[in-house]
């Protein structure tokens, strides 16, 4: 029996879709990684949902406001196109949504009515791989030099 087709690709935000900026709160500092828009558009054209997952402890710590985070995410959509789902953990610890726990993935799966095997997580850290394992979903580890168009091709196989 073959694996189910990928119906959603969930990207870790920082270092995967956009350059990692610690404590990002200024939309002007949003810098997409090369070819991110092309990869996302390729997935969208194929009918695959796209989403973003991100731990944002700065919310709980008070260094980033919800308004600033919303502005950063709006800038990402301006540059990269619309996302079908956003998963944000605003906590520092002690919750079920802080990656590598599977809460954000499960929330996205419920929102999009997909199963874990139909999700593909993409991230630049081992935390994404652990999050995927904890959610029962496949994952792809990328580096800053990975062309996300290849990830899109992989997801569409």
Backbone as a printed PyTorch tensor [residue, N CA C, xyz], in Angstrom:
tensor([[[ 0.8480, -1.1840,  0.0000],
         [ 0.0000,  0.0000,  0.0000],
         [ 0.8860,  1.2370,  0.0000]],

        [[ 0.6100,  2.1870, -0.8670],
         [ 1.4370,  3.3850, -0.9610],
         [ 0.9960,  4.4330,  0.0600]],

        [[ 1.8920,  5.3700,  0.3180],
         [ 1.5800,  6.4650,  1.2350],
         [ 0.4780,  7.3280,  0.6410]],

        [[-0.3530,  7.9470,  1.5190],
         [-1.3630,  8.8600,  0.9800],
         [-0.6830, 10.0760,  0.3660]],

        [[-1.3350, 10.7200, -0.5750],
         [-0.7240, 11.9120, -1.1540],
         [-0.6370, 13.0380, -0.1270]],

        [[ 0.3320, 13.8890, -0.3110],
         [ 0.4800, 15.0610,  0.5540],
         [-0.6360, 16.0450,  0.2150]],

        [[-1.3860, 16.4450,  1.2320],
         [-2.4620, 17.4240,  1.0350],
         [-2.1340, 18.7740,  1.6500]],

        [[-1.1470, 18.7940,  2.5710],
         [-0.7400, 20.0500,  3.1940],
         [ 0.7570, 19.9950,  3.4860]],

        [[ 1.4240, 21.1130,  3.2120],
         [ 2.8230, 21.2780,  3.5990],
         [ 2.8630, 22.3750,  4.6490]],

        [[ 3.3720, 22.0150,  5.8260],
         [ 3.4810, 22.9440,  6.9480],
         [ 4.9410, 23.3280,  7.1160]],

        [[ 5.2180, 24.6040,  6.9830],
         [ 6.5870, 25.1160,  7.0490],
         [ 6.8460, 25.7520,  8.4030]],

        [[ 7.9920, 25.4220,  8.9990],
         [ 8.4610, 26.1980, 10.1360],
         [ 8.7960, 27.5830,  9.5710]],

        [[ 8.5180, 28.6150, 10.3150],
         [ 8.6280, 29.9700,  9.7730],
         [10.0780, 30.4380,  9.5990]],

        [[10.7730, 30.5750, 10.7090],
         [12.0900, 31.2130, 10.7100],
         [13.1860, 30.2700, 10.2310]],

        [[13.9610, 30.7310,  9.2700],
         [15.0450, 29.9360,  8.7210],
         [14.5990, 28.9590,  7.6530]],

        [[13.2930, 28.8930,  7.4140],
         [12.7640, 27.9870,  6.3970],
         [12.1000, 28.7740,  5.2810]],

        [[11.0910, 29.5780,  5.6240],
         [10.4300, 30.4420,  4.6310],
         [11.0400, 31.8370,  4.5980]],

        [[11.4300, 32.3050,  5.7710],
         [12.0500, 33.6300,  5.8610],
         [13.3630, 33.5150,  6.6240]],

        [[14.2340, 34.4870,  6.3930],
         [15.5070, 34.5120,  7.1130],
         [15.2210, 34.5860,  8.6000]],

        [[15.9800, 33.8300,  9.3740],
         [15.7860, 33.8280, 10.8180],
         [16.2810, 35.1180, 11.4370]],

        [[15.3790, 35.8290, 12.0820],
         [15.7170, 37.0580, 12.8010],
         [15.1870, 36.8740, 14.2160]],

        [[16.0690, 36.7990, 15.1910],
         [15.6500, 36.5720, 16.5760],
         [14.7310, 37.7070, 17.0320]],

        [[13.5750, 37.3310, 17.5820],
         [12.6330, 38.3160, 18.1010],
         [12.0160, 39.1800, 17.0110]],

        [[11.8250, 38.6320, 15.8270],
         [11.2900, 39.3980, 14.6950],
         [ 9.9750, 40.0730, 15.0780]],

        [[ 9.9560, 41.3880, 14.9860],
         [ 8.7400, 42.1430, 15.2970],
         [ 8.4730, 43.2600, 14.2900]],

        [[ 9.3970, 43.4940, 13.3890],
         [ 9.2730, 44.5640, 12.4070],
         [ 9.0310, 43.9650, 11.0240]],

        [[ 7.8750, 44.2410, 10.4300],
         [ 7.5860, 43.6830,  9.1060],
         [ 8.6330, 44.0350,  8.0520]],

        [[ 9.3130, 45.1420,  8.2160],
         [10.3400, 45.5490,  7.2510],
         [11.5240, 44.5950,  7.2560]],

        [[11.6710, 43.7970,  8.3140],
         [12.7850, 42.8510,  8.4130],
         [12.4470, 41.4740,  7.8400]],

        [[11.2310, 41.3010,  7.3130],
         [10.8530, 40.0200,  6.7300],
         [11.5600, 39.8570,  5.3930]],

        [[12.3870, 38.8300,  5.2920],
         [13.1310, 38.5410,  4.0730],
         [12.9050, 37.0870,  3.6820]],

        [[12.1210, 36.8420,  2.6430],
         [11.9120, 35.4560,  2.2200],
         [13.2180, 34.8130,  1.7590]],

        [[13.3220, 33.5020,  1.9840],
         [14.4750, 32.7800,  1.4550],
         [14.3010, 32.6940, -0.0600]],

        [[15.4050, 32.5350, -0.8030],
         [15.2930, 32.4470, -2.2610],
         [14.3420, 31.3310, -2.7010]],

        [[13.5420, 31.6320, -3.6750],
         [12.6180, 30.6950, -4.3250],
         [11.4380, 30.2580, -3.4670]],

        [[11.2600, 30.8560, -2.2810],
         [10.1390, 30.4650, -1.4260],
         [ 8.8070, 30.7340, -2.1200]],

        [[ 8.6580, 31.9010, -2.7310],
         [ 7.3830, 32.2220, -3.3880],
         [ 7.1010, 31.2390, -4.5290]],

        [[ 8.1070, 30.9260, -5.3150],
         [ 7.9120, 29.9920, -6.4270],
         [ 7.4920, 28.6170, -5.9140]],

        [[ 8.1030, 28.1500, -4.8310],
         [ 7.7560, 26.8450, -4.2640],
         [ 6.3240, 26.8500, -3.7420]],

        [[ 5.9590, 27.9000, -3.0110],
         [ 4.6060, 27.9990, -2.4680],
         [ 3.5700, 28.0720, -3.5830]],

        [[ 3.8520, 28.8550, -4.6040],
         [ 2.9110, 28.9610, -5.7270],
         [ 2.7570, 27.6200, -6.4440]],

        [[ 3.8420, 26.8770, -6.5690],
         [ 3.7910, 25.5590, -7.2030],
         [ 2.8700, 24.6300, -6.3970]],

        [[ 3.0020, 24.6580, -5.0810],
         [ 2.1380, 23.8350, -4.2350],
         [ 0.6840, 24.2690, -4.3440]],

        [[ 0.4480, 25.5620, -4.3090],
         [-0.9300, 26.0680, -4.4140],
         [-1.5720, 25.6470, -5.7290]],

        [[-0.8260, 25.7760, -6.8230],
         [-1.3680, 25.3810, -8.1370],
         [-1.7140, 23.8960, -8.1860]],

        [[-0.9840, 23.0930, -7.4110],
         [-1.2310, 21.6470, -7.3660],
         [-2.3880, 21.3000, -6.4220]],

        [[-2.9690, 22.3070, -5.7880],
         [-4.0880, 22.0680, -4.8760],
         [-3.6640, 21.6010, -3.4970]],

        [[-2.4060, 21.8220, -3.1470],
         [-1.8860, 21.4400, -1.8330],
         [-1.9640, 22.6480, -0.9060]],

        [[-2.5440, 22.4380,  0.2680],
         [-2.6090, 23.4970,  1.2710],
         [-1.1980, 23.8410,  1.7400]],

        [[-0.9920, 25.0970,  2.1270],
         [ 0.2850, 25.5110,  2.7120],
         [ 0.0120, 26.2230,  4.0300]],

        [[ 0.8790, 25.9670,  4.9950],
         [ 0.7110, 26.5810,  6.3010],
         [ 2.0440, 26.8970,  6.9440]],

        [[ 1.9690, 27.6810,  8.0050],
         [ 3.1550, 28.1150,  8.7390],
         [ 2.9750, 27.7330, 10.2060]],

        [[ 4.0360, 27.1900, 10.7920],
         [ 4.0690, 26.8790, 12.2170],
         [ 5.2110, 27.6660, 12.8390]],

        [[ 4.9710, 28.2230, 14.0320],
         [ 6.0310, 29.0010, 14.6530],
         [ 5.8500, 29.1040, 16.1630]],

        [[ 6.9390, 28.8770, 16.8750],
         [ 6.9790, 29.1690, 18.3060],
         [ 7.3110, 30.6490, 18.4480]],

        [[ 6.5210, 31.3640, 19.2260],
         [ 6.7540, 32.7890, 19.4320],
         [ 6.7160, 33.1290, 20.9180]],

        [[ 7.7360, 32.6910, 21.6790],
         [ 7.7490, 32.9610, 23.1120],
         [ 7.8370, 34.4470, 23.4480]],

        [[ 8.2410, 35.2640, 22.4890],
         [ 8.2920, 36.7100, 22.7180],
         [ 6.9430, 37.2900, 23.0980]],

        [[ 5.8660, 36.6350, 22.6980],
         [ 4.5250, 37.0890, 23.0790],
         [ 4.3870, 36.9890, 24.5970]],

        [[ 4.6750, 35.8210, 25.1570],
         [ 4.5600, 35.6180, 26.6040],
         [ 5.5780, 36.4650, 27.3710]],

        [[ 6.7360, 36.6380, 26.7800],
         [ 7.7930, 37.4080, 27.4530],
         [ 7.5750, 38.9120, 27.3540]],

        [[ 6.6880, 39.3400, 26.4580],
         [ 6.3970, 40.7590, 26.3170],
         [ 7.3090, 41.5080, 25.3630]],

        [[ 8.1840, 40.8050, 24.6470],
         [ 9.0960, 41.4850, 23.7200],
         [ 8.4870, 41.6600, 22.3250]],

        [[ 7.4000, 40.9420, 22.0520],
         [ 6.6860, 41.0480, 20.7800],
         [ 5.1950, 41.0870, 21.1040]],

        [[ 4.4820, 42.0230, 20.5040],
         [ 3.0370, 42.1030, 20.7340],
         [ 2.2990, 41.3020, 19.6630]],

        [[ 1.0470, 40.9680, 19.9470],
         [ 0.2280, 40.2840, 18.9430],
         [ 0.0890, 41.1530, 17.7000]],

        [[-0.0330, 42.4720, 17.8760],
         [-0.1550, 43.3710, 16.7200],
         [ 1.1050, 43.3140, 15.8620]],

        [[ 2.2760, 43.2920, 16.4950],
         [ 3.5290, 43.1940, 15.7390],
         [ 3.6130, 41.8570, 15.0100]],

        [[ 3.2490, 40.7760, 15.6960],
         [ 3.2820, 39.4590, 15.0750],
         [ 2.3240, 39.4000, 13.8860]],

        [[ 1.1450, 39.9700, 14.0570],
         [ 0.1690, 39.9970, 12.9640],
         [ 0.7120, 40.7830, 11.7810]],

        [[ 1.3900, 41.8910, 12.0410],
         [ 1.9750, 42.6990, 10.9650],
         [ 3.0830, 41.9290, 10.2410]],

        [[ 3.8960, 41.1940, 10.9810],
         [ 4.9510, 40.3770, 10.3690],
         [ 4.3140, 39.3150,  9.4730]],

        [[ 3.2730, 38.6640,  9.9610],
         [ 2.6250, 37.6140,  9.1700],
         [ 1.8990, 38.1830,  7.9580]],

        [[ 1.3460, 39.3810,  8.0970],
         [ 0.7310, 40.0240,  6.9290],
         [ 1.7930, 40.3410,  5.8800]],

        [[ 2.9500, 40.7880,  6.3150],
         [ 4.0490, 41.0680,  5.3790],
         [ 4.4940, 39.7840,  4.6870]],

        [[ 4.5230, 38.6940,  5.4200],
         [ 4.8710, 37.4120,  4.7970],
         [ 3.8640, 37.0710,  3.7070]],

        [[ 2.5890, 37.2610,  3.9750],
         [ 1.5720, 36.9690,  2.9600],
         [ 1.6860, 37.9320,  1.7820]],

        [[ 2.0310, 39.1900,  2.0480],
         [ 2.2310, 40.1420,  0.9530],
         [ 3.3450, 39.6620,  0.0250]],

        [[ 4.4060, 39.1120,  0.5970],
         [ 5.5690, 38.6860, -0.1830],
         [ 5.4600, 37.2660, -0.7250]],

        [[ 4.7850, 36.3800,  0.0220],
         [ 4.7820, 34.9600, -0.3170],
         [ 3.4130, 34.4210, -0.7320]],

        [[ 2.3900, 35.2410, -0.6510],
         [ 1.0470, 34.7820, -0.9870],
         [ 0.3220, 34.2730,  0.2460]],

        [[-0.9570, 33.9270,  0.0840],
         [-1.7700, 33.5380,  1.2380],
         [-1.4410, 32.1350,  1.7600]],

        [[-1.5710, 31.9980,  3.0560],
         [-1.3980, 30.6980,  3.6990],
         [-2.7620, 30.1990,  4.1490]],

        [[-2.9580, 28.9030,  4.0620],
         [-4.2340, 28.3030,  4.4300],
         [-4.4050, 28.1670,  5.9340]],

        [[-3.2990, 28.0760,  6.6310],
         [-3.3710, 27.9130,  8.0830],
         [-2.0990, 28.4860,  8.7160]],

        [[-2.2810, 29.0910,  9.8730],
         [-1.1650, 29.5990, 10.6830],
         [-1.2480, 28.9030, 12.0310]],

        [[-0.1310, 28.4090, 12.5150],
         [-0.0690, 27.8350, 13.8520],
         [ 0.9730, 28.5840, 14.6560]],

        [[ 0.5300, 29.2430, 15.7270],
         [ 1.4280, 30.0590, 16.5460],
         [ 1.3380, 29.6000, 17.9960]],

        [[ 2.4750, 29.2820, 18.5850],
         [ 2.5410, 29.0200, 20.0200],
         [ 3.1280, 30.2580, 20.6790]],

        [[ 2.3330, 30.9570, 21.5090],
         [ 2.8300, 32.1680, 22.1590],
         [ 3.4440, 31.9190, 23.5350]],

        [[ 3.6230, 30.6560, 23.8970],
         [ 4.0660, 30.3110, 25.2440],
         [ 5.5790, 30.1040, 25.3210]],

        [[ 6.0880, 30.1580, 26.5440],
         [ 7.5000, 29.8830, 26.7850],
         [ 7.6990, 28.4010, 27.0890]],

        [[ 6.7840, 27.8190, 27.8460],
         [ 6.8580, 26.3960, 28.1940],
         [ 5.5430, 25.9740, 28.8260]],

        [[ 5.4050, 24.6500, 29.0040],
         [ 4.2740, 24.1270, 29.7520],
         [ 2.9690, 24.0190, 28.9820]],

        [[ 3.0430, 23.9740, 27.6630],
         [ 1.8200, 23.8720, 26.8690],
         [ 1.9500, 22.6910, 25.9010]],

        [[ 0.8640, 22.3660, 25.2390],
         [ 0.9070, 21.2620, 24.2670],
         [ 1.1630, 21.7480, 22.8510]],

        [[ 1.2370, 23.0730, 22.6660],
         [ 1.4100, 23.5880, 21.3030],
         [ 2.8440, 24.0060, 20.9960]],

        [[ 3.6880, 24.0820, 21.9970],
         [ 5.0670, 24.5030, 21.7300],
         [ 5.8350, 23.3640, 21.0690]],

        [[ 6.2850, 23.6180, 19.8470],
         [ 7.0810, 22.6000, 19.1650],
         [ 8.3320, 22.3190, 19.9930]],

        [[ 8.6960, 21.0690, 20.1720],
         [ 8.4050, 19.9080, 19.3360],
         [ 7.1500, 19.1220, 19.7220]],

        [[ 6.3590, 19.6070, 20.6520],
         [ 5.0960, 18.9130, 20.9180],
         [ 4.2100, 19.0490, 19.6780]],

        [[ 3.2700, 18.1410, 19.4840],
         [ 2.5150, 18.0900, 18.2240],
         [ 1.2790, 18.9760, 18.1520]],

        [[ 1.0250, 19.8020, 19.1530],
         [-0.2190, 20.5710, 19.1920],
         [-0.4930, 21.4390, 17.9740]],

        [[ 0.5030, 22.1720, 17.4870],
         [ 0.2820, 23.0390, 16.3210],
         [-0.0330, 22.2260, 15.0750]],

        [[ 0.6240, 21.0920, 14.9220],
         [ 0.3610, 20.2370, 13.7560],
         [-1.0600, 19.7000, 13.8440]],

        [[-1.4440, 19.2440, 15.0040],
         [-2.8040, 18.7060, 15.1710],
         [-3.8680, 19.7760, 14.9380]],

        [[-3.5960, 21.0000, 15.3930],
         [-4.5320, 22.1010, 15.1290],
         [-4.6810, 22.3330, 13.6300]],

        [[-3.5760, 22.3380, 12.9170],
         [-3.6050, 22.5420, 11.4620],
         [-4.3490, 21.4010, 10.7730]],

        [[-4.1090, 20.1770, 11.2180],
         [-4.7890, 19.0280, 10.6170],
         [-6.3030, 19.1390, 10.8110]],

        [[-6.7280, 19.5290, 12.0040],
         [-8.1670, 19.7030, 12.2410],
         [-8.7400, 20.8050, 11.3620]],

        [[-8.0340, 21.9280, 11.2800],
         [-8.5210, 23.0680, 10.4990],
         [-8.6750, 22.7220,  9.0230]],

        [[-7.7990, 21.8570,  8.5160],
         [-7.8060, 21.5230,  7.0890],
         [-8.4100, 20.1440,  6.7970]],

        [[-8.8700, 19.4650,  7.8410],
         [-9.4870, 18.1400,  7.7090],
         [-8.5800, 17.1480,  6.9710]],

        [[-7.3360, 17.0460,  7.4500],
         [-6.3770, 16.0970,  6.8780],
         [-5.8280, 15.2130,  7.9940]],

        [[-5.2650, 14.0790,  7.5950],
         [-4.6350, 13.1530,  8.5300],
         [-3.1210, 13.4050,  8.5590]],

        [[-2.4830, 12.9010,  9.6010],
         [-1.0410, 13.1160,  9.7720],
         [-0.2410, 12.6500,  8.5630]],

        [[-0.6110, 11.5130,  7.9790],
         [ 0.1200, 10.9980,  6.8270],
         [-0.0220, 11.8520,  5.5840]],

        [[-0.9840, 12.7680,  5.5870],
         [-1.2050, 13.6520,  4.4420],
         [-0.4970, 14.9980,  4.6240]],

        [[ 0.1840, 15.1590,  5.7600],
         [ 0.9370, 16.3830,  6.0540],
         [ 2.4150, 16.1470,  5.7720]],

        [[ 3.0940, 17.1830,  5.3610],
         [ 4.5470, 17.1620,  5.2530],
         [ 5.0460, 18.3800,  5.9980]],

        [[ 5.8920, 18.1770,  6.9990],
         [ 6.4890, 19.2890,  7.7170],
         [ 7.8420, 19.5940,  7.0960]],

        [[ 8.1480, 20.8750,  6.9850],
         [ 9.4070, 21.3170,  6.4000],
         [10.0380, 22.3140,  7.3610]],

        [[11.2870, 22.0640,  7.7240],
         [11.9610, 22.9730,  8.6300],
         [13.4670, 22.8530,  8.5490]],

        [[14.1340, 23.8160,  9.1580],
         [15.5870, 23.8970,  9.0960],
         [16.2690, 23.4090, 10.3690]],

        [[15.4890, 22.8570, 11.3000],
         [16.0820, 22.3930, 12.5520],
         [15.5820, 20.9920, 12.8970]],

        [[16.3140, 20.3480, 13.7690],
         [15.8960, 19.0320, 14.2480],
         [14.5730, 19.1210, 15.0080]],

        [[14.2500, 20.2850, 15.5370],
         [12.9770, 20.4440, 16.2350],
         [11.8070, 20.1420, 15.3010]],

        [[11.9150, 20.5370, 14.0390],
         [10.8400, 20.2390, 13.0840],
         [10.7230, 18.7320, 12.8810]],

        [[11.8610, 18.0540, 12.8080],
         [11.8360, 16.6040, 12.6360],
         [11.1900, 15.9350, 13.8480]],

        [[11.5180, 16.4000, 15.0320],
         [10.9370, 15.8400, 16.2510],
         [ 9.4420, 16.1540, 16.3300]],

        [[ 9.0540, 17.3550, 15.9330],
         [ 7.6370, 17.7170, 15.9170],
         [ 6.8740, 16.7830, 14.9840]],

        [[ 7.4210, 16.5430, 13.8200],
         [ 6.7770, 15.6420, 12.8570],
         [ 6.6400, 14.2390, 13.4430]],

        [[ 7.7090, 13.7240, 14.0380],
         [ 7.6410, 12.3880, 14.6610],
         [ 6.5410, 12.3440, 15.7180]],

        [[ 6.4830, 13.3800, 16.5490],
         [ 5.4940, 13.4170, 17.6210],
         [ 4.0650, 13.5030, 17.0880]],

        [[ 3.9000, 14.0420, 15.8920],
         [ 2.5750, 14.1660, 15.2740],
         [ 2.2660, 12.9890, 14.3490]],

        [[ 3.2570, 12.1390, 14.0940],
         [ 3.0570, 11.0080, 13.1910],
         [ 3.0570, 11.4040, 11.7260]],

        [[ 3.7490, 12.4840, 11.4040],
         [ 3.7810, 13.0130, 10.0350],
         [ 5.1950, 12.9340,  9.4670]],

        [[ 5.3190, 12.8310,  8.1530],
         [ 6.6440, 12.8770,  7.5350],
         [ 7.2030, 14.3000,  7.5630]],

        [[ 8.5100, 14.4050,  7.3810],
         [ 9.1570, 15.7150,  7.4140],
         [10.3610, 15.7530,  6.4900]],

        [[10.7450, 16.9700,  6.1310],
         [11.9270, 17.2220,  5.3170],
         [12.7580, 18.2770,  6.0310]],

        [[14.0280, 17.9660,  6.2290],
         [14.9670, 18.9050,  6.8380],
         [15.6440, 19.6860,  5.7180]],

        [[15.6050, 21.0090,  5.8090],
         [16.2240, 21.8600,  4.8030],
         [17.2880, 22.7200,  5.4630]],

        [[18.1460, 23.2890,  4.6240],
         [19.1290, 24.2480,  5.1160],
         [18.8790, 25.5620,  4.3860]],

        [[19.5690, 26.5890,  4.7950],
         [19.4050, 27.8890,  4.1570],
         [19.7130, 27.8810,  2.6740]],

        [[20.4160, 26.8350,  2.2230],
         [20.7770, 26.7450,  0.8070],
         [19.8410, 25.8310,  0.0210]],

        [[18.8860, 25.1970,  0.7040],
         [17.9630, 24.2960,  0.0240],
         [16.9910, 25.1020, -0.8210]],

        [[16.8250, 24.7090, -2.0400],
         [15.8550, 25.3420, -2.9200],
         [14.4920, 24.7300, -2.6060]],

        [[13.6020, 25.5190, -2.0580],
         [12.2930, 25.0070, -1.6600],
         [11.4680, 24.5160, -2.8410]],

        [[11.8690, 24.8560, -4.0570],
         [11.1550, 24.3120, -5.2210],
         [11.3290, 22.7960, -5.2850]],

        [[12.4820, 22.3050, -4.8440],
         [12.7040, 20.8550, -4.8110],
         [11.7990, 20.2070, -3.7710]],

        [[11.5550, 20.8950, -2.6710],
         [10.6390, 20.3910, -1.6520],
         [ 9.2230, 20.3280, -2.2280]],

        [[ 8.8420, 21.3530, -2.9760],
         [ 7.5180, 21.3390, -3.6100],
         [ 7.3950, 20.1560, -4.5630]],

        [[ 8.4140, 19.9280, -5.3680],
         [ 8.4010, 18.7800, -6.2750],
         [ 8.2480, 17.4720, -5.5090]],

        [[ 8.9790, 17.3380, -4.4180],
         [ 8.9100, 16.1430, -3.5840],
         [ 7.4910, 15.9450, -3.0400]],

        [[ 6.8680, 17.0130, -2.5530],
         [ 5.5220, 16.9320, -1.9930],
         [ 4.4890, 16.5340, -3.0390]],

        [[ 4.7390, 16.8770, -4.2960],
         [ 3.7560, 16.6160, -5.3500],
         [ 3.9290, 15.2410, -5.9830]],

        [[ 4.9120, 14.4620, -5.5600],
         [ 5.1340, 13.1210, -6.1400],
         [ 3.9750, 12.2040, -5.8460]]])
